[in-house]
Amino acid sequence: MSKQTILGRVTQLAKANVNALLDQAEDPQKMLDQLIRDYSNNISEAEQAVATTIGNLRMLEADHKEDVEAAAEWGGKALAASKKADELRASGATADADTFDNLAKVALGRQIQSEKEATAAEPTIAAQTEVVDKLKSGLDAMRNKLTELQAKRDELVARAKTAQAQNTMLDAVKNIDVMDPTSDLARFEDKVRREEARALGRQELAASSLDAQFEALDDLGKTSEIEARLAALKSRKAA
């Protein structure tokens, strides 16, 4: 995966609008669960890719450091060879002096080559450093977005459970309709009313029976009085 591909992917994911995605989802909770899985996987992949990019940058920096140190070292060798050539030439050893001058030239050539390599690597190192900084920022943004998604998912689940509980309660209340003659409550109330009516009927029946008994006693009293008067009349005729 190239640097630009990594950077583009991290940037796109970090800028994803969670609310817009939820508005388009038929099942927001499933959408969030899927987003969380995708983000977690993408973060893991991005972390590995960024780690590789950082590793390559550190290798470039190490190579650049070696080139700078090599340039300094070859410069020192060139200086030492040049001084030795001057000493030999001063003592009349021209051939040996020329040899050391040639060594100084070789060292200077190596110095120049190392400096060129170090200079050539600097723009690449600068560009890589900028990319790595952006990738790190993108990863931080992705991690923050993942935290946001997880919080949003937890909030949504809690709200869904609350709404479900409310709907269950409302359905239960709706099913208990005291005005509905077919409901259990209405049937129970009707049964109670019938029992109350039955009790009233029995009371009324008991009262009617008692009145009849008293009326029978009254009739018995009247019969007894008639019989007594008849007996008295017969007693007068006999006398």
C-alpha positions in Angstrom: 0.0 0.0 0.0 1.5 3.3 -1.1 1.9 6.4 1.1 -0.8 8.3 -0.8 -3.2 5.4 -0.6 -2.8 5.1 3.1 -3.1 8.8 3.6 -6.2 9.0 1.4 -7.9 6.1 3.2 -7.1 7.4 6.7 -8.3 10.9 5.8 -11.6 9.6 4.2 -12.4 7.4 7.2 -11.5 10.1 9.7 -13.9 12.6 8.0 -16.8 10.2 7.8 -20.0 11.8 9.1 -21.6 9.4 11.6 -24.9 11.2 11.8 -25.3 11.3 8.0 -24.6 7.6 7.8 -27.2 6.9 10.5 -29.9 9.0 8.7 -29.5 6.7 5.7 -29.5 3.5 7.6 -32.7 1.3 7.9 -31.4 -0.2 11.1 -29.1 2.3 12.9 -27.9 -0.1 15.5 -26.7 -2.7 12.9 -25.2 0.1 10.9 -23.2 1.3 13.9 -22.1 -2.2 14.8 -20.9 -2.7 11.2 -19.2 0.7 11.2 -17.4 -0.1 14.5 -16.2 -3.4 13.0 -15.0 -1.6 9.8 -13.3 1.1 11.7 -11.6 -1.3 14.1 -10.3 -3.3 11.1 -9.3 -0.2 9.2 -7.5 1.2 12.2 -5.6 -2.0 12.6 -4.6 -2.1 8.9 -3.7 1.6 8.9 -1.6 1.2 12.0 0.5 -1.6 10.3 0.8 0.5 7.2 1.8 3.6 9.1 4.3 1.6 11.1 5.9 0.4 7.9 6.0 4.0 6.5 7.6 5.2 9.8 10.1 2.4 9.6 11.0 3.3 6.0 11.5 7.0 7.1 13.7 5.9 9.9 15.8 3.9 7.5 16.1 7.0 5.2 17.1 9.1 8.2 19.7 6.5 9.2 21.1 6.4 5.6 21.2 10.1 5.5 23.1 10.2 8.8 25.6 7.7 7.5 26.1 9.8 4.4 26.7 12.9 6.4 29.1 11.1 8.7 30.9 9.5 5.7 31.2 12.8 4.0 32.8 14.2 7.2 35.1 11.2 7.5 36.2 11.3 3.9 36.8 15.0 4.3 39.1 14.3 7.3 41.0 11.6 5.3 41.4 14.1 2.4 42.8 16.7 4.7 45.2 14.2 6.3 46.5 13.0 2.9 46.9 16.5 1.7 49.0 17.4 4.7 51.1 14.4 4.3 51.7 15.2 0.6 52.8 18.7 1.6 55.2 17.4 4.2 56.7 14.9 1.7 56.9 17.5 -1.0 58.7 19.9 1.4 61.2 17.1 2.1 61.8 16.5 -1.6 59.9 13.3 -1.9 57.8 14.5 -4.8 56.7 11.0 -6.0 55.4 10.1 -2.6 53.8 13.5 -2.2 52.0 13.0 -5.5 50.7 9.6 -4.2 49.2 11.2 -1.1 47.7 14.0 -3.2 46.0 11.4 -5.3 44.7 9.8 -2.1 43.4 13.1 -1.0 41.6 13.5 -4.4 40.1 10.1 -4.0 38.9 11.0 -0.5 37.5 14.3 -1.8 35.6 12.4 -4.5 34.1 10.1 -1.9 33.2 13.1 0.2 31.5 14.8 -2.7 29.5 11.6 -3.5 28.4 11.2 0.1 27.3 14.8 0.3 25.3 14.4 -2.9 23.6 11.3 -1.6 22.8 13.1 1.7 21.5 16.2 -0.1 19.4 14.1 -2.5 17.7 12.2 0.4 16.7 15.4 2.3 13.6 16.3 0.2 12.4 12.7 0.4 13.0 12.7 4.1 11.1 16.0 4.5 8.2 14.7 2.4 8.1 11.4 4.3 8.1 13.2 7.6 5.1 15.3 6.5 3.3 12.2 5.4 4.0 10.4 8.7 2.8 13.4 10.7 -0.5 13.4 8.7 -0.9 9.7 9.0 -0.4 9.9 12.8 -3.0 12.7 13.0 -5.4 10.7 10.8 -5.0 7.7 13.1 -5.7 9.8 16.1 -8.8 11.1 14.4 -9.9 7.6 13.5 -9.5 6.5 17.1 -11.6 9.4 18.3 -14.2 8.6 15.6 -14.3 5.0 16.9 -14.9 6.3 20.4 -17.7 8.5 19.1 -19.2 5.5 17.2 -19.1 3.3 20.3 -20.7 6.0 22.4 -23.4 6.6 19.8 -24.1 2.9 19.6 -24.4 2.6 23.4 -26.7 5.6 23.5 -28.8 4.2 20.6 -29.2 0.8 22.3 -30.2 2.4 25.6 -32.8 4.6 23.8 -34.1 1.6 21.9 -34.6 -0.4 25.0 -36.3 2.5 26.7 -38.6 3.0 23.8 -39.4 -0.7 23.6 -40.2 -0.8 27.3 -42.5 2.3 26.9 -44.3 0.7 23.9 -44.7 -2.6 25.9 -46.3 -0.7 28.8 -48.6 1.3 26.5 -49.7 -1.9 24.8 -50.4 -3.4 28.1 -52.5 -0.4 29.2 -54.3 -0.4 25.9 -55.3 -4.0 26.4 -56.8 -3.3 29.8 -59.8 -1.3 28.7 -62.5 -1.1 31.5 -65.1 -0.1 28.9 -64.5 -3.2 26.8 -67.2 -5.8 27.7 -65.0 -8.5 26.3 -62.0 -7.7 28.5 -61.1 -9.8 31.5 -61.7 -6.9 33.8 -65.2 -6.2 32.4 -66.1 -9.9 32.7 -64.9 -10.0 36.3 -66.9 -6.9 37.1 -70.0 -8.5 35.5 -69.5 -11.6 37.6 -69.3 -9.5 40.7 -72.5 -7.6 39.8 -74.3 -10.9 39.2 -73.2 -12.1 42.6 -74.4 -8.9 44.2 -77.8 -9.2 42.4 -78.1 -12.7 43.6 -77.5 -11.7 47.2 -80.1 -8.9 46.9 -82.5 -11.4 45.5 -82.0 -13.8 48.3 -82.4 -11.0 50.8 -85.7 -10.0 49.1 -86.9 -13.6 49.0 -86.1 -14.1 52.7 -88.0 -10.9 53.5 -91.0 -12.1 51.5 -91.1 -15.5 53.3 -91.0 -13.8 56.7 -94.0 -11.5 55.7 -95.9 -14.6 54.6 -95.4 -16.2 58.0 -96.7 -13.2 59.8 -99.7 -13.1 57.5 -100.4 -16.8 58.2 -100.3 -16.0 61.9 -102.8 -13.2 61.4 -105.2 -15.5 59.5 -104.8 -18.1 62.3 -105.8 -15.5 64.8 -108.9 -14.4 62.9 -110.0 -18.1 62.6 -109.6 -18.6 66.3 -111.7 -15.6 67.1 -114.5 -16.7 64.8 -114.6 -20.2 66.3 -114.7 -18.6 69.8 -117.7 -16.4 68.9 -119.5 -19.3 67.3 -119.1 -21.3 70.4 -120.5 -18.4 72.5 -123.6 -18.2 70.3 -124.3 -21.9 70.7 -123.9 -21.6 74.4 -126.6 -18.8 74.5 -129.2 -20.9 72.5 -128.7 -23.8 74.8 -129.6 -21.7 77.8 
